[in-house]
Structures are given as C-alpha cells and as structure tokens.
Amino acid sequence: MSTAYLETTRNVYKAAAEKPDVGLCCTTTPVWQLPGLDVPVIMQQMNYGCGSTVNPGDLVNSPKILYVGVGGGMELLQFAYFSRQIKGVIGIDVVDEMLEASKRNFNEAEKLNPWFKKEFVDLRKGDALNLPVEDNSVDCAAQNCLFNIFKQAELKQALKEMYRVLKPRGRLVMSDPICEAEIPEILREDEKLRALCLSGSLTLKEYIRMITDAGFGTVEIRARRPYRILGPANYATDRIIFIESVEVCAIKDPMPSDGPCVFTGKTAIYYGQEAMFDDEKGHLFLPNQPLAVCDKTAGALKSLNRKDIFISESTWFYDGGGRC
Ligand SMILES: C[S@@+](CC[C@H](N)C(=O)[O-])C[C@H]1O[C@@H](n2cnc3c(N)ncnc32)[C@H](O)[C@@H]1O
C-alpha cells in the first residue's frame, strides 16, 4: 500500500505552521480554560484539534505525558499545567516547521504564565509510526486529530507505538473524527481531504476495534459531537455525509479473558424489592442507584431478561465511576 499520502499530510501541516490557518482542519469545541492559564492567541489560532485530550482526572501525581502531533502547542501547554516538571511533556512532530512554530509559541506562553517554563516541554522530531520514546515510560499519551488521517496499516502501527511507550495502566487519550456513513472511495483517496481530517474517518465501532486490537483492555467514550457535513455542493458525493468527533480514553489494562471493557455511557439501575442485586460477576446493584457498566456487562444483564433492571442507552459521555 502506498504511503505517499503521508507526504501530502506533512506538506499541509508545513503550510499550517508557516501561516496559521484558523479553523483549518478541526476546532469545534471551545478552548479548555483553567485557572491561572493564559493561552497565547497564536496557539488558539493554531488549534487544529477536534476536541480536548486534557482531562484533570488522568493527570494526578505529576504524570509523564507524551503528545504526538504538537500543532501550535496549546494542548501541551494545558498538559504542562498539570505536570509542571522539566521535560514532563514530550511533544513529537514530524514537521520541522511545526516544531519551530510551537517552540515560538511556548516562548510566548512563558511570558504570559508565571508558572510555566518552556523546559517543561521536551520537543522531539519524530514520527507517530516510530516514536523516539522508551518502552513503558509514559503515564498519559495523547493525540488530537492525527490518527484519523492514517490508513489502516499506519493506524495500526501508530496505536502499537502508543501502547509500547505507555506504562501498564497508562492512558491513551485521543480526539478524532468518526463517520457512520460510507465515505466514497474518491474522497477517501483524496490526500488533501484526508490530511484535513475530512475523509479518513472510521465508524466508531471500527475505531474502537483498532484500539482494542492494539491490546488496550479498557476503552472509555468520553464525548461524541457533530463535526462536519460533506455535501454534494462541495464534495464528490451524491449524499450528505455526517461526520462526528469523539473523545476516547484507552487504558493499558490487561485484556480481560472475555474481551475488552468498552464504556459508552450505559448505566444499569436495579429497581426490585430486594436489598440489592448481585450479578455474581463483581457488580452489586443497590435499589435505584445507577451504576455505569461497560457494554459487555450491559449485554450480560440484558440477557437475564429481568423486569427489575433498567439499562440505559449509550450516552457517549462516560466520565468514570463504573465497574467492569
Ligand atoms: C491536525 S494537526 C493537530 C495538531 C494538534 N494535535 C492540535 O490539536 O491542534 C496534526 C499534527 O500532526 C503532525 N503530524 C503529521 N503527520 C505526523 C506524523 N506522521 N507523526 C507525527 N506528527 C505528525 C502535524 O505536523 C500536525 O502538527
């Protein structure tokens, strides 16, 4: 399979580094603001992501963080806010001009934020497909709007690399477009559209499958939002194609013997007459107390056909607190 499209991608982001392009590829969500954090305007203009990968809950105890595909550096600054250690955030990018632009942006950030030192960020030239990072060395790895550009073989390799560098129980946090509709081959093969995060998306099921095939035992769907429309007036399609974006956290937990735990926001509520319901698989349900469950557990509960257990649909908004 040809990987020539990767060069087009590099060229697109070389141009986006040399001349900030507001709204270039992604940006549908407001910028994460934190107390005492002043994000330079240039970083906001170079926000080429489609959600946030920065979640305080992932970032306790000064974690070691890896960010792949740095863009203007905004999310690295947000990560550094939590990490606050020299070289606490490793930033990797394959495009020299993007690394230079982000370096300038970190200098700017240092002027605006008394708590921030540019040495908190360790910028390295490198490729998502061959990370210049040691095995099992990172607590939290992130990428925003890069992996959707990759075709299947490269996506598999990029996920394998993230898995390799994460410590056991480490977290891979990602934000990417997904698409449930069929994207015509002519759009999929359009290298520029792919680079702009518009035509490489997988369905959510395929995306999750790629993650779990890489070995991640737990997956959380944290957000799912409308993203873009490709319509006949502007693109080579005879139908409207609806694209969404997702925020996902994949945890390097051991793979359960009965398959991965994928939390999509399903919740089970026991509303029977007993003091509790025990499914004898590690879940205790107290009356009328919601318990977030993974899709596998939701399916097992449903197959019991009980009249006193309610199982919600996926909310696509899972923020912890469940049991698998
Ligand atoms: C869509 S932009 C996203 C930038 C940033 N994550 C954000 O949210 O603003 C993709 C980024 O990945 C970089 N990139 C492209 N191909 C790459 C590769 N093979 N390995 C590492 N970085 C790459 C680009 O230079 C660019 O910085």
The ligand as an ORCA input file, in Angstrom:
! r2SCAN-3c Opt
* xyz 0 1
  C      -4.464     18.027     12.615
  S      -2.949     18.582     13.272
  C      -3.332     18.524     15.001
  C      -2.413     19.351     15.845
  C      -2.713     19.334     17.337
  N      -2.820     17.991     17.814
  C      -3.962     20.111     17.658
  O      -4.904     19.536     18.213
  O      -4.018     21.306     17.362
  C      -1.856     17.209     13.024
  C      -0.465     17.371     13.600
  O       0.282     16.151     13.425
  C       1.535     16.425     12.813
  N       1.886     15.217     12.038
  C       1.506     14.890     10.791
  N       1.969     13.666     10.466
  C       2.645     13.211     11.552
  C       3.340     12.008     11.837
  N       3.417     11.016     10.942
  N       3.940     11.877     13.035
  C       3.878     12.882     13.955
  N       3.226     14.043     13.736
  C       2.613     14.209     12.539
  C       1.311     17.688     12.036
  O       2.503     18.385     11.784
  C       0.375     18.459     12.955
  O       1.093     19.141     13.945
*
